[in-house]
Every structure is written in C-alpha cells, then in structure tokens.
Amino acid sequence: MWVIDQLGPDDKDPDWNPERLATDTAAVLTLAPCDARALTAHWRSLGIDQIGELRRYKNLTVHLDGGL
C-alpha cells in the first residue's frame, strides 16, 4: 500500500489498484480486529501457528491507521 500511496495507482495493472488490494487483504483476514487484538494481549502463551497468524495480520494491516 505504501508503494501505491507514493507512486500512485496504475489503472492498467490490477496489482496496483488500492481497492483490489483492500479486497484481497480483507479476504484473507479470518479474525475480527477485536479478536486479533485480544490475542495479542497474551501472545507469548499462544501456539506457534497462532503467533504466525498474528504476524501475518500485522504485516497485512501495518499500513492502516490503528493496525493490529
């Protein structure tokens, strides 16, 4: 998203479309934001798979205001 913000969208390349990026990102997020935040409070007690899922959420939402 940062690259799209800095360079602008490209109408010819769908990978550079902010709306498509938002749709694709939302499609892979299976936890509600409040549920993901609740898990971060005790992440050290989570299994490796859950920690990995939280890391993916963080990486996918870091560009949003108030991300995970």
HTML snippet that shows the backbone in 3Dmol.js (N, CA, C, O; Angstrom):
<script src="https://3Dmol.org/build/3Dmol-min.js"></script>
<div id="view" style="width:600px;height:400px;position:relative"></div>
<script>
const pdb = `
ATOM      1  N   MET A   1       0.832  -1.188   0.000  1.00  0.00           N
ATOM      2  CA  MET A   1       0.000   0.000   0.000  1.00  0.00           C
ATOM      3  C   MET A   1       0.873   1.247   0.000  1.00  0.00           C
ATOM      4  O   MET A   1       0.545   2.240  -0.648  1.00  0.00           O
ATOM      5  N   TRP A   2       1.980   1.193   0.725  1.00  0.00           N
ATOM      6  CA  TRP A   2       2.868   2.363   0.770  1.00  0.00           C
ATOM      7  C   TRP A   2       3.347   2.714  -0.633  1.00  0.00           C
ATOM      8  O   TRP A   2       3.384   3.887  -1.002  1.00  0.00           O
ATOM      9  N   VAL A   3       3.710   1.717  -1.405  1.00  0.00           N
ATOM     10  CA  VAL A   3       4.194   1.962  -2.768  1.00  0.00           C
ATOM     11  C   VAL A   3       3.088   2.591  -3.611  1.00  0.00           C
ATOM     12  O   VAL A   3       3.341   3.527  -4.368  1.00  0.00           O
ATOM     13  N   ILE A   4       1.867   2.082  -3.483  1.00  0.00           N
ATOM     14  CA  ILE A   4       0.748   2.664  -4.230  1.00  0.00           C
ATOM     15  C   ILE A   4       0.524   4.105  -3.793  1.00  0.00           C
ATOM     16  O   ILE A   4       0.277   4.979  -4.624  1.00  0.00           O
ATOM     17  N   ASP A   5       0.611   4.354  -2.487  1.00  0.00           N
ATOM     18  CA  ASP A   5       0.453   5.726  -1.992  1.00  0.00           C
ATOM     19  C   ASP A   5       1.531   6.646  -2.550  1.00  0.00           C
ATOM     20  O   ASP A   5       1.244   7.785  -2.918  1.00  0.00           O
ATOM     21  N   GLN A   6       2.761   6.165  -2.614  1.00  0.00           N
ATOM     22  CA  GLN A   6       3.876   7.000  -3.048  1.00  0.00           C
ATOM     23  C   GLN A   6       3.913   7.200  -4.569  1.00  0.00           C
ATOM     24  O   GLN A   6       4.198   8.299  -5.047  1.00  0.00           O
ATOM     25  N   LEU A   7       3.627   6.143  -5.320  1.00  0.00           N
ATOM     26  CA  LEU A   7       3.745   6.210  -6.775  1.00  0.00           C
ATOM     27  C   LEU A   7       2.415   6.395  -7.487  1.00  0.00           C
ATOM     28  O   LEU A   7       2.375   6.766  -8.661  1.00  0.00           O
ATOM     29  N   GLY A   8       1.336   6.136  -6.776  1.00  0.00           N
ATOM     30  CA  GLY A   8       0.015   6.271  -7.371  1.00  0.00           C
ATOM     31  C   GLY A   8      -0.460   4.964  -7.971  1.00  0.00           C
ATOM     32  O   GLY A   8       0.348   4.102  -8.315  1.00  0.00           O
ATOM     33  N   PRO A   9      -1.776   4.815  -8.096  1.00  0.00           N
ATOM     34  CA  PRO A   9      -2.330   3.599  -8.686  1.00  0.00           C
ATOM     35  C   PRO A   9      -2.047   3.542 -10.186  1.00  0.00           C
ATOM     36  O   PRO A   9      -1.743   4.556 -10.815  1.00  0.00           O
ATOM     37  N   ASP A  10      -2.152   2.347 -10.738  1.00  0.00           N
ATOM     38  CA  ASP A  10      -1.965   2.128 -12.170  1.00  0.00           C
ATOM     39  C   ASP A  10      -3.234   1.462 -12.689  1.00  0.00           C
ATOM     40  O   ASP A  10      -3.510   0.309 -12.357  1.00  0.00           O
ATOM     41  N   ASP A  11      -3.998   2.170 -13.491  1.00  0.00           N
ATOM     42  CA  ASP A  11      -5.275   1.648 -13.987  1.00  0.00           C
ATOM     43  C   ASP A  11      -5.106   0.428 -14.883  1.00  0.00           C
ATOM     44  O   ASP A  11      -6.058  -0.328 -15.075  1.00  0.00           O
ATOM     45  N   LYS A  12      -3.921   0.225 -15.430  1.00  0.00           N
ATOM     46  CA  LYS A  12      -3.691  -0.898 -16.338  1.00  0.00           C
ATOM     47  C   LYS A  12      -3.228  -2.156 -15.626  1.00  0.00           C
ATOM     48  O   LYS A  12      -3.335  -3.250 -16.179  1.00  0.00           O
ATOM     49  N   ASP A  13      -2.714  -2.021 -14.409  1.00  0.00           N
ATOM     50  CA  ASP A  13      -2.206  -3.174 -13.659  1.00  0.00           C
ATOM     51  C   ASP A  13      -3.045  -3.340 -12.396  1.00  0.00           C
ATOM     52  O   ASP A  13      -2.947  -2.518 -11.485  1.00  0.00           O
ATOM     53  N   PRO A  14      -3.870  -4.393 -12.321  1.00  0.00           N
ATOM     54  CA  PRO A  14      -4.759  -4.564 -11.164  1.00  0.00           C
ATOM     55  C   PRO A  14      -4.015  -4.751  -9.836  1.00  0.00           C
ATOM     56  O   PRO A  14      -4.591  -4.524  -8.772  1.00  0.00           O
ATOM     57  N   ASP A  15      -2.750  -5.159  -9.886  1.00  0.00           N
ATOM     58  CA  ASP A  15      -1.981  -5.292  -8.648  1.00  0.00           C
ATOM     59  C   ASP A  15      -1.690  -3.941  -8.006  1.00  0.00           C
ATOM     60  O   ASP A  15      -1.334  -3.880  -6.829  1.00  0.00           O
ATOM     61  N   TRP A  16      -1.836  -2.868  -8.757  1.00  0.00           N
ATOM     62  CA  TRP A  16      -1.583  -1.520  -8.255  1.00  0.00           C
ATOM     63  C   TRP A  16      -2.885  -0.779  -7.941  1.00  0.00           C
ATOM     64  O   TRP A  16      -2.890   0.445  -7.812  1.00  0.00           O
ATOM     65  N   ASN A  17      -3.967  -1.511  -7.822  1.00  0.00           N
ATOM     66  CA  ASN A  17      -5.272  -0.920  -7.553  1.00  0.00           C
ATOM     67  C   ASN A  17      -5.555  -0.985  -6.052  1.00  0.00           C
ATOM     68  O   ASN A  17      -5.645  -2.082  -5.500  1.00  0.00           O
ATOM     69  N   PRO A  18      -5.697   0.163  -5.373  1.00  0.00           N
ATOM     70  CA  PRO A  18      -5.922   0.165  -3.926  1.00  0.00           C
ATOM     71  C   PRO A  18      -7.176  -0.585  -3.503  1.00  0.00           C
ATOM     72  O   PRO A  18      -7.176  -1.257  -2.472  1.00  0.00           O
ATOM     73  N   GLU A  19      -8.246  -0.480  -4.287  1.00  0.00           N
ATOM     74  CA  GLU A  19      -9.480  -1.181  -3.939  1.00  0.00           C
ATOM     75  C   GLU A  19      -9.289  -2.694  -4.018  1.00  0.00           C
ATOM     76  O   GLU A  19      -9.779  -3.431  -3.163  1.00  0.00           O
ATOM     77  N   ARG A  20      -8.583  -3.149  -5.036  1.00  0.00           N
ATOM     78  CA  ARG A  20      -8.327  -4.592  -5.160  1.00  0.00           C
ATOM     79  C   ARG A  20      -7.439  -5.067  -4.014  1.00  0.00           C
ATOM     80  O   ARG A  20      -7.666  -6.141  -3.457  1.00  0.00           O
ATOM     81  N   LEU A  21      -6.442  -4.283  -3.666  1.00  0.00           N
ATOM     82  CA  LEU A  21      -5.574  -4.648  -2.543  1.00  0.00           C
ATOM     83  C   LEU A  21      -6.393  -4.769  -1.264  1.00  0.00           C
ATOM     84  O   LEU A  21      -6.206  -5.713  -0.496  1.00  0.00           O
ATOM     85  N   ALA A  22      -7.293  -3.828  -1.030  1.00  0.00           N
ATOM     86  CA  ALA A  22      -8.143  -3.876   0.160  1.00  0.00           C
ATOM     87  C   ALA A  22      -9.043  -5.110   0.151  1.00  0.00           C
ATOM     88  O   ALA A  22      -9.207  -5.768   1.178  1.00  0.00           O
ATOM     89  N   THR A  23      -9.620  -5.421  -1.000  1.00  0.00           N
ATOM     90  CA  THR A  23     -10.490  -6.595  -1.124  1.00  0.00           C
ATOM     91  C   THR A  23      -9.713  -7.883  -0.893  1.00  0.00           C
ATOM     92  O   THR A  23     -10.165  -8.764  -0.162  1.00  0.00           O
ATOM     93  N   ASP A  24      -8.548  -7.992  -1.515  1.00  0.00           N
ATOM     94  CA  ASP A  24      -7.714  -9.190  -1.351  1.00  0.00           C
ATOM     95  C   ASP A  24      -7.255  -9.353   0.094  1.00  0.00           C
ATOM     96  O   ASP A  24      -7.217 -10.468   0.614  1.00  0.00           O
ATOM     97  N   THR A  25      -6.910  -8.247   0.740  1.00  0.00           N
ATOM     98  CA  THR A  25      -6.467  -8.302   2.135  1.00  0.00           C
ATOM     99  C   THR A  25      -7.611  -8.730   3.037  1.00  0.00           C
ATOM    100  O   THR A  25      -7.435  -9.610   3.881  1.00  0.00           O
ATOM    101  N   ALA A  26      -8.769  -8.128   2.875  1.00  0.00           N
ATOM    102  CA  ALA A  26      -9.925  -8.475   3.709  1.00  0.00           C
ATOM    103  C   ALA A  26     -10.318  -9.937   3.536  1.00  0.00           C
ATOM    104  O   ALA A  26     -10.804 -10.563   4.479  1.00  0.00           O
ATOM    105  N   ALA A  27     -10.115 -10.481   2.356  1.00  0.00           N
ATOM    106  CA  ALA A  27     -10.493 -11.868   2.087  1.00  0.00           C
ATOM    107  C   ALA A  27      -9.660 -12.872   2.878  1.00  0.00           C
ATOM    108  O   ALA A  27     -10.138 -13.966   3.177  1.00  0.00           O
ATOM    109  N   VAL A  28      -8.431 -12.520   3.219  1.00  0.00           N
ATOM    110  CA  VAL A  28      -7.575 -13.476   3.938  1.00  0.00           C
ATOM    111  C   VAL A  28      -7.584 -13.266   5.448  1.00  0.00           C
ATOM    112  O   VAL A  28      -7.021 -14.077   6.183  1.00  0.00           O
ATOM    113  N   LEU A  29      -8.208 -12.201   5.920  1.00  0.00           N
ATOM    114  CA  LEU A  29      -8.293 -11.953   7.357  1.00  0.00           C
ATOM    115  C   LEU A  29      -9.506 -12.702   7.913  1.00  0.00           C
ATOM    116  O   LEU A  29     -10.648 -12.359   7.609  1.00  0.00           O
ATOM    117  N   THR A  30      -9.250 -13.718   8.722  1.00  0.00           N
ATOM    118  CA  THR A  30     -10.342 -14.547   9.233  1.00  0.00           C
ATOM    119  C   THR A  30     -10.766 -14.159  10.641  1.00  0.00           C
ATOM    120  O   THR A  30     -11.821 -14.594  11.102  1.00  0.00           O
ATOM    121  N   LEU A  31      -9.986 -13.367  11.323  1.00  0.00           N
ATOM    122  CA  LEU A  31     -10.338 -12.901  12.666  1.00  0.00           C
ATOM    123  C   LEU A  31     -10.854 -11.471  12.595  1.00  0.00           C
ATOM    124  O   LEU A  31     -10.386 -10.668  11.787  1.00  0.00           O
ATOM    125  N   ALA A  32     -11.803 -11.170  13.434  1.00  0.00           N
ATOM    126  CA  ALA A  32     -12.240  -9.777  13.579  1.00  0.00           C
ATOM    127  C   ALA A  32     -11.103  -8.997  14.243  1.00  0.00           C
ATOM    128  O   ALA A  32     -10.359  -9.560  15.046  1.00  0.00           O
ATOM    129  N   PRO A  33     -10.960  -7.713  13.918  1.00  0.00           N
ATOM    130  CA  PRO A  33      -9.880  -6.934  14.530  1.00  0.00           C
ATOM    131  C   PRO A  33      -9.877  -7.000  16.063  1.00  0.00           C
ATOM    132  O   PRO A  33      -8.811  -7.084  16.674  1.00  0.00           O
ATOM    133  N   CYS A  34     -11.053  -6.962  16.683  1.00  0.00           N
ATOM    134  CA  CYS A  34     -11.098  -7.003  18.149  1.00  0.00           C
ATOM    135  C   CYS A  34     -10.614  -8.360  18.669  1.00  0.00           C
ATOM    136  O   CYS A  34      -9.994  -8.422  19.730  1.00  0.00           O
ATOM    137  N   ASP A  35     -10.887  -9.442  17.942  1.00  0.00           N
ATOM    138  CA  ASP A  35     -10.408 -10.765  18.354  1.00  0.00           C
ATOM    139  C   ASP A  35      -8.892 -10.873  18.203  1.00  0.00           C
ATOM    140  O   ASP A  35      -8.216 -11.439  19.062  1.00  0.00           O
ATOM    141  N   ALA A  36      -8.368 -10.332  17.119  1.00  0.00           N
ATOM    142  CA  ALA A  36      -6.917 -10.350  16.916  1.00  0.00           C
ATOM    143  C   ALA A  36      -6.223  -9.536  18.003  1.00  0.00           C
ATOM    144  O   ALA A  36      -5.212  -9.970  18.556  1.00  0.00           O
ATOM    145  N   ARG A  37      -6.761  -8.358  18.312  1.00  0.00           N
ATOM    146  CA  ARG A  37      -6.169  -7.531  19.375  1.00  0.00           C
ATOM    147  C   ARG A  37      -6.199  -8.249  20.720  1.00  0.00           C
ATOM    148  O   ARG A  37      -5.244  -8.168  21.493  1.00  0.00           O
ATOM    149  N   ALA A  38      -7.285  -8.947  20.997  1.00  0.00           N
ATOM    150  CA  ALA A  38      -7.401  -9.676  22.267  1.00  0.00           C
ATOM    151  C   ALA A  38      -6.319 -10.746  22.365  1.00  0.00           C
ATOM    152  O   ALA A  38      -5.766 -10.963  23.443  1.00  0.00           O
ATOM    153  N   LEU A  39      -6.013 -11.407  21.276  1.00  0.00           N
ATOM    154  CA  LEU A  39      -4.966 -12.433  21.296  1.00  0.00           C
ATOM    155  C   LEU A  39      -3.580 -11.836  21.535  1.00  0.00           C
ATOM    156  O   LEU A  39      -2.714 -12.486  22.120  1.00  0.00           O
ATOM    157  N   THR A  40      -3.370 -10.603  21.083  1.00  0.00           N
ATOM    158  CA  THR A  40      -2.046 -10.000  21.264  1.00  0.00           C
ATOM    159  C   THR A  40      -1.731  -9.733  22.732  1.00  0.00           C
ATOM    160  O   THR A  40      -0.564  -9.606  23.104  1.00  0.00           O
ATOM    161  N   ALA A  41      -2.747  -9.649  23.553  1.00  0.00           N
ATOM    162  CA  ALA A  41      -2.527  -9.373  24.979  1.00  0.00           C
ATOM    163  C   ALA A  41      -1.763 -10.502  25.672  1.00  0.00           C
ATOM    164  O   ALA A  41      -1.067 -10.274  26.661  1.00  0.00           O
ATOM    165  N   HIS A  42      -1.899 -11.713  25.148  1.00  0.00           N
ATOM    166  CA  HIS A  42      -1.196 -12.854  25.763  1.00  0.00           C
ATOM    167  C   HIS A  42      -0.525 -13.725  24.693  1.00  0.00           C
ATOM    168  O   HIS A  42      -0.596 -14.953  24.743  1.00  0.00           O
ATOM    169  N   TRP A  43       0.120 -13.073  23.735  1.00  0.00           N
ATOM    170  CA  TRP A  43       0.677 -13.787  22.592  1.00  0.00           C
ATOM    171  C   TRP A  43       1.740 -14.793  22.981  1.00  0.00           C
ATOM    172  O   TRP A  43       1.924 -15.794  22.289  1.00  0.00           O
ATOM    173  N   ARG A  44       2.446 -14.547  24.077  1.00  0.00           N
ATOM    174  CA  ARG A  44       3.518 -15.474  24.477  1.00  0.00           C
ATOM    175  C   ARG A  44       2.991 -16.847  24.877  1.00  0.00           C
ATOM    176  O   ARG A  44       3.732 -17.830  24.839  1.00  0.00           O
ATOM    177  N   SER A  45       1.734 -16.923  25.256  1.00  0.00           N
ATOM    178  CA  SER A  45       1.162 -18.208  25.648  1.00  0.00           C
ATOM    179  C   SER A  45       0.495 -18.940  24.479  1.00  0.00           C
ATOM    180  O   SER A  45      -0.028 -20.041  24.652  1.00  0.00           O
ATOM    181  N   LEU A  46       0.514 -18.332  23.296  1.00  0.00           N
ATOM    182  CA  LEU A  46      -0.128 -18.932  22.123  1.00  0.00           C
ATOM    183  C   LEU A  46       0.791 -19.952  21.458  1.00  0.00           C
ATOM    184  O   LEU A  46       2.008 -19.928  21.641  1.00  0.00           O
ATOM    185  N   GLY A  47       0.192 -20.833  20.698  1.00  0.00           N
ATOM    186  CA  GLY A  47       0.954 -21.786  19.907  1.00  0.00           C
ATOM    187  C   GLY A  47       1.637 -21.092  18.737  1.00  0.00           C
ATOM    188  O   GLY A  47       1.263 -19.983  18.357  1.00  0.00           O
ATOM    189  N   ILE A  48       2.627 -21.745  18.180  1.00  0.00           N
ATOM    190  CA  ILE A  48       3.403 -21.161  17.091  1.00  0.00           C
ATOM    191  C   ILE A  48       2.524 -20.814  15.888  1.00  0.00           C
ATOM    192  O   ILE A  48       2.768 -19.809  15.219  1.00  0.00           O
ATOM    193  N   ASP A  49       1.502 -21.634  15.604  1.00  0.00           N
ATOM    194  CA  ASP A  49       0.606 -21.349  14.484  1.00  0.00           C
ATOM    195  C   ASP A  49      -0.189 -20.070  14.720  1.00  0.00           C
ATOM    196  O   ASP A  49      -0.364 -19.269  13.800  1.00  0.00           O
ATOM    197  N   GLN A  50      -0.672 -19.873  15.945  1.00  0.00           N
ATOM    198  CA  GLN A  50      -1.433 -18.660  16.251  1.00  0.00           C
ATOM    199  C   GLN A  50      -0.531 -17.430  16.217  1.00  0.00           C
ATOM    200  O   GLN A  50      -0.944 -16.367  15.752  1.00  0.00           O
ATOM    201  N   ILE A  51       0.689 -17.572  16.705  1.00  0.00           N
ATOM    202  CA  ILE A  51       1.634 -16.450  16.649  1.00  0.00           C
ATOM    203  C   ILE A  51       1.915 -16.091  15.196  1.00  0.00           C
ATOM    204  O   ILE A  51       1.966 -14.913  14.842  1.00  0.00           O
ATOM    205  N   GLY A  52       2.097 -17.106  14.355  1.00  0.00           N
ATOM    206  CA  GLY A  52       2.318 -16.856  12.935  1.00  0.00           C
ATOM    207  C   GLY A  52       1.142 -16.153  12.289  1.00  0.00           C
ATOM    208  O   GLY A  52       1.323 -15.265  11.456  1.00  0.00           O
ATOM    209  N   GLU A  53      -0.067 -16.549  12.671  1.00  0.00           N
ATOM    210  CA  GLU A  53      -1.260 -15.901  12.129  1.00  0.00           C
ATOM    211  C   GLU A  53      -1.316 -14.427  12.542  1.00  0.00           C
ATOM    212  O   GLU A  53      -1.634 -13.560  11.727  1.00  0.00           O
ATOM    213  N   LEU A  54      -1.004 -14.149  13.812  1.00  0.00           N
ATOM    214  CA  LEU A  54      -0.984 -12.753  14.264  1.00  0.00           C
ATOM    215  C   LEU A  54       0.075 -11.950  13.520  1.00  0.00           C
ATOM    216  O   LEU A  54      -0.149 -10.784  13.194  1.00  0.00           O
ATOM    217  N   ARG A  55       1.215 -12.554  13.250  1.00  0.00           N
ATOM    218  CA  ARG A  55       2.273 -11.858  12.493  1.00  0.00           C
ATOM    219  C   ARG A  55       1.789 -11.538  11.076  1.00  0.00           C
ATOM    220  O   ARG A  55       2.044 -10.446  10.567  1.00  0.00           O
ATOM    221  N   ARG A  56       1.098 -12.477  10.443  1.00  0.00           N
ATOM    222  CA  ARG A  56       0.557 -12.218   9.105  1.00  0.00           C
ATOM    223  C   ARG A  56      -0.458 -11.071   9.152  1.00  0.00           C
ATOM    224  O   ARG A  56      -0.473 -10.213   8.269  1.00  0.00           O
ATOM    225  N   TYR A  57      -1.295 -11.062  10.178  1.00  0.00           N
ATOM    226  CA  TYR A  57      -2.255  -9.966  10.328  1.00  0.00           C
ATOM    227  C   TYR A  57      -1.527  -8.639  10.462  1.00  0.00           C
ATOM    228  O   TYR A  57      -1.888  -7.649   9.826  1.00  0.00           O
ATOM    229  N   LYS A  58      -0.503  -8.632  11.294  1.00  0.00           N
ATOM    230  CA  LYS A  58       0.264  -7.398  11.490  1.00  0.00           C
ATOM    231  C   LYS A  58       0.856  -6.936  10.170  1.00  0.00           C
ATOM    232  O   LYS A  58       0.769  -5.756   9.829  1.00  0.00           O
ATOM    233  N   ASN A  59       1.452  -7.849   9.430  1.00  0.00           N
ATOM    234  CA  ASN A  59       2.080  -7.479   8.163  1.00  0.00           C
ATOM    235  C   ASN A  59       1.061  -7.007   7.127  1.00  0.00           C
ATOM    236  O   ASN A  59       1.362  -6.132   6.316  1.00  0.00           O
ATOM    237  N   LEU A  60      -0.130  -7.576   7.149  1.00  0.00           N
ATOM    238  CA  LEU A  60      -1.158  -7.183   6.192  1.00  0.00           C
ATOM    239  C   LEU A  60      -1.852  -5.869   6.556  1.00  0.00           C
ATOM    240  O   LEU A  60      -2.414  -5.203   5.686  1.00  0.00           O
ATOM    241  N   THR A  61      -1.814  -5.496   7.826  1.00  0.00           N
ATOM    242  CA  THR A  61      -2.556  -4.310   8.267  1.00  0.00           C
ATOM    243  C   THR A  61      -1.666  -3.181   8.760  1.00  0.00           C
ATOM    244  O   THR A  61      -2.176  -2.171   9.245  1.00  0.00           O
ATOM    245  N   VAL A  62      -0.361  -3.322   8.649  1.00  0.00           N
ATOM    246  CA  VAL A  62       0.547  -2.319   9.198  1.00  0.00           C
ATOM    247  C   VAL A  62       0.331  -0.944   8.549  1.00  0.00           C
ATOM    248  O   VAL A  62       0.568   0.078   9.192  1.00  0.00           O
ATOM    249  N   HIS A  63      -0.110  -0.906   7.304  1.00  0.00           N
ATOM    250  CA  HIS A  63      -0.309   0.361   6.614  1.00  0.00           C
ATOM    251  C   HIS A  63      -1.588   1.080   7.014  1.00  0.00           C
ATOM    252  O   HIS A  63      -1.783   2.240   6.650  1.00  0.00           O
ATOM    253  N   LEU A  64      -2.462   0.409   7.757  1.00  0.00           N
ATOM    254  CA  LEU A  64      -3.714   1.026   8.175  1.00  0.00           C
ATOM    255  C   LEU A  64      -3.528   1.840   9.445  1.00  0.00           C
ATOM    256  O   LEU A  64      -2.715   1.483  10.298  1.00  0.00           O
ATOM    257  N   ASP A  65      -4.257   2.905   9.575  1.00  0.00           N
ATOM    258  CA  ASP A  65      -4.243   3.656  10.831  1.00  0.00           C
ATOM    259  C   ASP A  65      -4.801   2.768  11.918  1.00  0.00           C
ATOM    260  O   ASP A  65      -5.893   2.219  11.775  1.00  0.00           O
ATOM    261  N   GLY A  66      -4.061   2.621  13.009  1.00  0.00           N
ATOM    262  CA  GLY A  66      -4.513   1.793  14.110  1.00  0.00           C
ATOM    263  C   GLY A  66      -4.493   0.311  13.788  1.00  0.00           C
ATOM    264  O   GLY A  66      -5.309  -0.444  14.316  1.00  0.00           O
ATOM    265  N   GLY A  67      -3.566  -0.125  12.920  1.00  0.00           N
ATOM    266  CA  GLY A  67      -3.431  -1.538  12.579  1.00  0.00           C
ATOM    267  C   GLY A  67      -3.253  -2.387  13.819  1.00  0.00           C
ATOM    268  O   GLY A  67      -3.204  -1.868  14.934  1.00  0.00           O
ATOM    269  N   LEU A  68      -3.159  -3.654  13.631  1.00  0.00           N
ATOM    270  CA  LEU A  68      -3.093  -4.603  14.745  1.00  0.00           C
ATOM    271  C   LEU A  68      -2.058  -4.258  15.729  1.00  0.00           C
ATOM    272  O   LEU A  68      -1.888  -4.968  16.720  1.00  0.00           O
TER     273      LEU A  68
END
`;
const viewer = $3Dmol.createViewer("view");
viewer.addModel(pdb, "pdb");
viewer.setStyle({}, {cartoon: {color: "spectrum"}});
viewer.zoomTo();
viewer.render();
</script>
